[in-house]
């Protein structure tokens, strides 16, 4: 898909960075948009590392244009958004082929709470305007919780891009059409289809406070190897999905059923033994991490419905845990 400097650009829903060539300093344009672009790309790709690559590529294409062509861009923010979105669309198109070669289940890359310290508490950001840690540039809301990202993975690339641009970032369908390469009416239908997928996958969820309590009790029961307590915390049809990527031990297929899950966790002394379990924020919701010698090697996200845990997502692939180190 053509995303070079000759393309038409649209106004940014979040406010144009400049008009009629009055852009100011190029660096300030890039830096002011970097956070928004990272948020956009992470939601589209489910990977912080890939999102960072998309932002870097977008910036590179901006600077590859002659200065006079950059100055002729009516909305730098719109140009950057269009290019980043089209790069994401291309990557999503090839992702399925890559997933077929992936060892075991694939899960989105989990994000820690902003600048959480060793005890899981949030620390004061050193530079809130442009934090050094890419993970701190992601706005943690319902559009990045693990359950939401997992549903996004079931969408076609065009559905996902149209839905995120319109429903999450509030871009008009006429502008979404410029990215997806379809009519505004077609993009409206793509977003509607994506919304149906979201609704079909949703069930009433517990409040953050209730989830925190369930996660805390799950941690205690797991450490105590208490099968009965674990079963009481789990929905009868609860599911565990683990992602090791062939680089760390993990389930190769989903584990379903409260009794099977409870017995598996109660018997997993090898994971708990020698490791420290901590309660941490995972993609904006209460979760757990396991640390070995101060290094996070497992991140666990939960979905809770009512007063039971219905889904557990376990990420052990070390390439997806880089934001959790240090």
C-alpha positions in Angstrom: 0.0 0.0 0.0 1.4 3.3 -1.0 2.3 5.5 2.0 4.9 7.8 0.5 5.0 11.6 0.8 2.7 12.2 -2.2 -0.4 10.9 -0.5 -3.3 13.1 0.6 -3.6 13.6 4.3 -6.5 14.4 6.6 -7.0 16.5 9.6 -6.2 14.9 13.0 -9.2 14.3 15.2 -7.1 15.3 18.2 -6.2 18.7 16.7 -4.0 19.6 13.8 -0.3 20.3 14.4 -0.1 23.1 11.8 -1.7 24.4 8.7 -0.4 25.9 5.4 3.2 24.9 6.2 3.3 26.6 9.6 4.6 23.5 11.4 7.3 24.9 13.6 10.3 22.7 14.4 10.1 19.1 12.9 11.4 17.6 16.1 8.6 19.1 18.2 6.1 17.8 15.7 7.4 14.2 16.0 7.8 14.3 19.8 4.3 15.7 20.3 2.8 12.9 18.2 5.0 10.0 19.3 2.8 9.1 22.3 -0.4 9.1 20.3 1.2 7.0 17.5 2.5 4.5 20.0 -0.9 4.1 21.6 -2.5 3.7 18.2 0.0 1.1 16.9 0.0 -0.9 20.1 -3.8 -1.3 20.0 -3.6 -2.3 16.3 -0.8 -4.8 16.7 -0.9 -6.0 20.3 2.8 -5.6 20.6 4.7 -2.8 22.1 7.9 -3.8 20.3 6.1 -3.8 17.0 4.4 -0.5 17.8 7.8 1.1 18.5 9.0 -0.2 15.2 6.0 1.3 13.4 6.6 4.7 15.0 10.3 4.6 14.1 9.4 3.7 10.5 6.8 6.5 10.4 9.3 9.1 11.6 11.9 7.8 9.1 9.4 8.3 6.2 8.6 11.8 7.5 12.3 12.8 7.5 13.0 11.1 4.2 10.8 13.7 2.5 12.5 16.9 1.3 12.0 19.8 3.7 9.8 21.7 1.2 7.5 18.7 0.9 7.2 18.4 4.7 6.3 22.1 4.9 3.6 21.6 2.3 1.8 19.0 4.5 -1.3 20.7 5.8 -1.6 18.5 8.9 1.6 16.7 10.0 -0.4 14.9 12.7 -2.8 13.5 10.0 0.1 12.5 7.8 1.8 10.6 10.6 -1.4 8.9 11.6 -2.1 7.8 8.1 1.3 6.4 7.5 1.5 4.6 10.9 -2.0 3.1 10.3 -1.1 1.9 6.9 2.1 0.3 8.1 0.0 -1.4 10.8 -2.5 -2.6 8.3 0.3 -4.1 6.2 1.8 -5.8 9.3 -1.6 -7.2 10.3 -2.0 -8.7 6.9 1.2 -10.7 7.3 0.7 -11.5 11.0 -1.4 -14.6 10.4 1.3 -16.3 8.3 3.8 -15.5 11.1 1.4 -16.9 13.8 1.1 -20.2 11.9 4.9 -20.7 12.6 4.6 -19.5 16.2 5.1 -22.2 18.8 2.0 -22.7 20.9 -0.6 -20.0 21.6 0.0 -16.3 20.7 -1.1 -13.6 23.2 -0.7 -9.8 23.0 2.3 -8.3 24.8 1.4 -7.4 28.4 2.0 -4.0 29.8 2.9 -3.0 33.3 1.2 -0.2 35.2 2.9 3.1 34.7 6.3 3.1 36.4 5.4 0.6 39.0 8.1 0.0 41.6 9.4 -3.3 43.0 6.4 -3.4 45.3 3.9 -2.8 42.5 3.2 0.8 43.5 3.4 3.5 41.0 6.4 5.8 41.2 6.5 9.5 40.2 7.3 9.8 36.5 10.6 11.6 35.9 9.3 13.2 32.7 5.5 12.8 32.2 5.5 14.7 29.0 7.6 12.1 27.2 8.6 9.2 29.5 11.7 7.3 28.5 10.0 3.9 28.9 7.8 3.2 25.9 5.3 1.3 28.1 4.7 4.6 30.0 3.5 6.1 26.7 0.5 3.8 26.5 -2.7 5.1 28.0 -4.1 2.2 30.1 -7.8 2.1 29.5 -10.4 -0.6 28.6 -9.1 -0.7 25.0 -5.8 -2.2 26.2 -7.0 -4.8 28.7 -6.1 -8.3 27.8 -9.6 -9.5 27.1 -10.2 -6.6 24.7 -6.9 -7.2 22.9 -7.6 -10.9 22.6 -11.0 -10.2 20.9 -9.2 -7.7 18.5 -7.0 -10.7 17.4 -10.1 -12.4 16.0 -10.9 -9.5 13.6 -9.7 -9.1 10.0 -7.0 -6.5 9.6 -9.4 -4.1 8.0 -12.0 -4.5 10.7 -9.4 -4.0 13.4 -7.9 -0.8 11.8 -11.4 0.7 11.1 -12.7 -0.1 14.6 -9.6 1.3 16.4 -9.4 4.4 14.3 -13.1 5.2 14.6 -14.4 3.7 17.9 -11.2 4.2 20.0 -9.6 7.2 18.5 -12.7 8.9 17.1 -11.6 9.4 13.5 -14.5 10.1 11.0 -15.2 7.3 8.6 -14.1 9.5 5.7 -10.7 9.7 7.2 -10.6 6.0 8.1 -11.4 5.3 4.4 -8.1 7.0 3.4 -6.2 4.6 5.5 -8.0 1.3 4.8 -8.4 2.0 1.1 -12.2 1.4 1.0 -15.2 3.7 0.9 -16.5 5.4 4.0 -19.6 3.2 3.8 -17.5 0.0 3.7 -15.4 1.2 6.7 -18.7 1.9 8.6 -19.7 -1.7 8.0 -16.2 -3.0 9.0 -16.5 -1.1 12.3 -20.0 -2.4 12.9 -18.8 -6.0 12.3 -15.9 -5.4 14.8 -18.4 -4.1 17.4 -20.5 -7.2 17.0 -17.4 -9.3 17.7 -16.8 -7.3 20.9 -20.4 -7.6 22.1 -20.5 -11.4 21.4 -17.3 -11.9 23.4 -18.3 -9.7 26.3 -19.9 -10.8 29.5 -20.6 -8.8 32.6 -17.2 -8.1 34.2 -16.3 -7.5 37.8 -15.2 -4.2 39.1 -11.5 -3.5 39.5 -11.8 -3.8 43.2 -13.6 -7.2 43.0 -11.0 -8.4 40.5 -8.1 -7.3 42.8 -9.7 -9.4 45.6 -10.1 -12.4 43.4 -6.5 -12.2 42.1 -5.3 -11.9 45.7 -7.2 -14.9 46.8 -6.0 -16.8 43.7 -2.4 -16.0 44.6 -2.9 -17.2 48.2 -4.6 -20.5 47.1 -2.0 -21.1 44.5 0.9 -20.6 46.9 -0.9 -22.9 49.4 -1.6 -25.5 46.7 -5.3 -25.4 47.8 -7.2 -27.2 45.1 -10.6 -26.6 46.6 -10.1 -22.9 47.1 -8.8 -22.5 43.6 -11.9 -24.3 42.2 -14.1 -22.0 44.2 -12.5 -19.0 42.7 -12.8 -20.3 39.1 -15.8 -20.3 36.8 -16.7 -23.9 35.9 -15.8 -23.2 32.3 -12.7 -21.1 33.0 -9.9 -21.2 30.5 -6.1 -20.8 30.7 -4.1 -19.8 27.7 -0.3 -19.6 27.9 2.3 -18.0 25.6 5.8 -19.2 25.8 6.7 -18.7 22.1 8.9 -21.8 22.2 11.3 -19.8 24.4 9.9 -20.7 27.8 7.8 -23.6 29.2 4.1 -23.0 28.6 0.9 -24.9 27.7 0.7 -25.5 24.0 -3.1 -25.7 24.1 -5.8 -24.0 26.2 -6.6 -25.6 29.5 -10.4 -25.6 30.2 -12.4 -26.4 33.3 -12.1 -25.3 36.9 -11.0 -28.6 38.3 -8.3 -29.2 35.7 -7.0 -25.7 36.1 -7.1 -25.9 39.9 -5.2 -29.2 40.0 -2.7 -27.9 37.4 -1.9 -24.8 39.4 -1.8 -26.6 42.7 0.7 -29.0 41.2 2.8 -26.4 39.6 5.4 -26.2 42.4 8.1 -25.8 39.8 6.7 -22.4 38.8 6.0 -21.1 42.3 9.0 -22.7 44.0 12.0 -20.4 44.0 9.9 -17.6 42.5 8.1 -14.7 44.1 4.6 -13.9 43.1 3.6 -10.3 43.1 0.3 -8.5 42.6 0.8 -6.1 39.7 -1.3 -4.1 37.2 -1.4 -5.9 33.9 -2.8 -3.9 31.0 -4.7 -1.7 33.4 -6.2 -4.4 35.6 -5.1 -6.4 38.6 -2.9 -9.3 37.7 0.2 -11.3 38.9 3.8 -11.6 38.0 6.3 -14.2 38.9 10.0 -13.2 39.5 13.1 -15.3 39.6 16.1 -13.6 41.2 14.4 -10.2 40.6 13.7 -10.9 36.9 10.1 -11.2 35.8 9.6 -14.4 33.8 5.8 -14.7 33.9 3.0 -12.2 33.6 -0.6 -13.3 34.3 -3.7 -11.4 33.2 -7.2 -12.2 34.4 -10.8 -11.7 33.3 -13.4 -11.9 36.0 -17.1 -12.3 35.6 -19.4 -11.9 38.6 -17.3 -13.2 41.5 -15.4 -15.9 39.5 -12.3 -15.9 37.3 -13.3 -16.9 33.8 -10.0 -16.4 31.8 -6.4 -16.5 32.7 -3.7 -15.4 30.2 -0.1 -16.4 31.0 2.7 -14.8 29.0 6.1 -16.4 29.5 7.8 -15.5 26.2 10.8 -13.5 27.3 10.7 -11.3 24.2 7.3 -10.0 25.3 8.4 -9.3 28.9 11.0 -6.6 28.2 8.9 -3.7 29.6 8.7 -5.6 32.9 12.4 -5.8 33.5 14.4 -3.2 35.6 
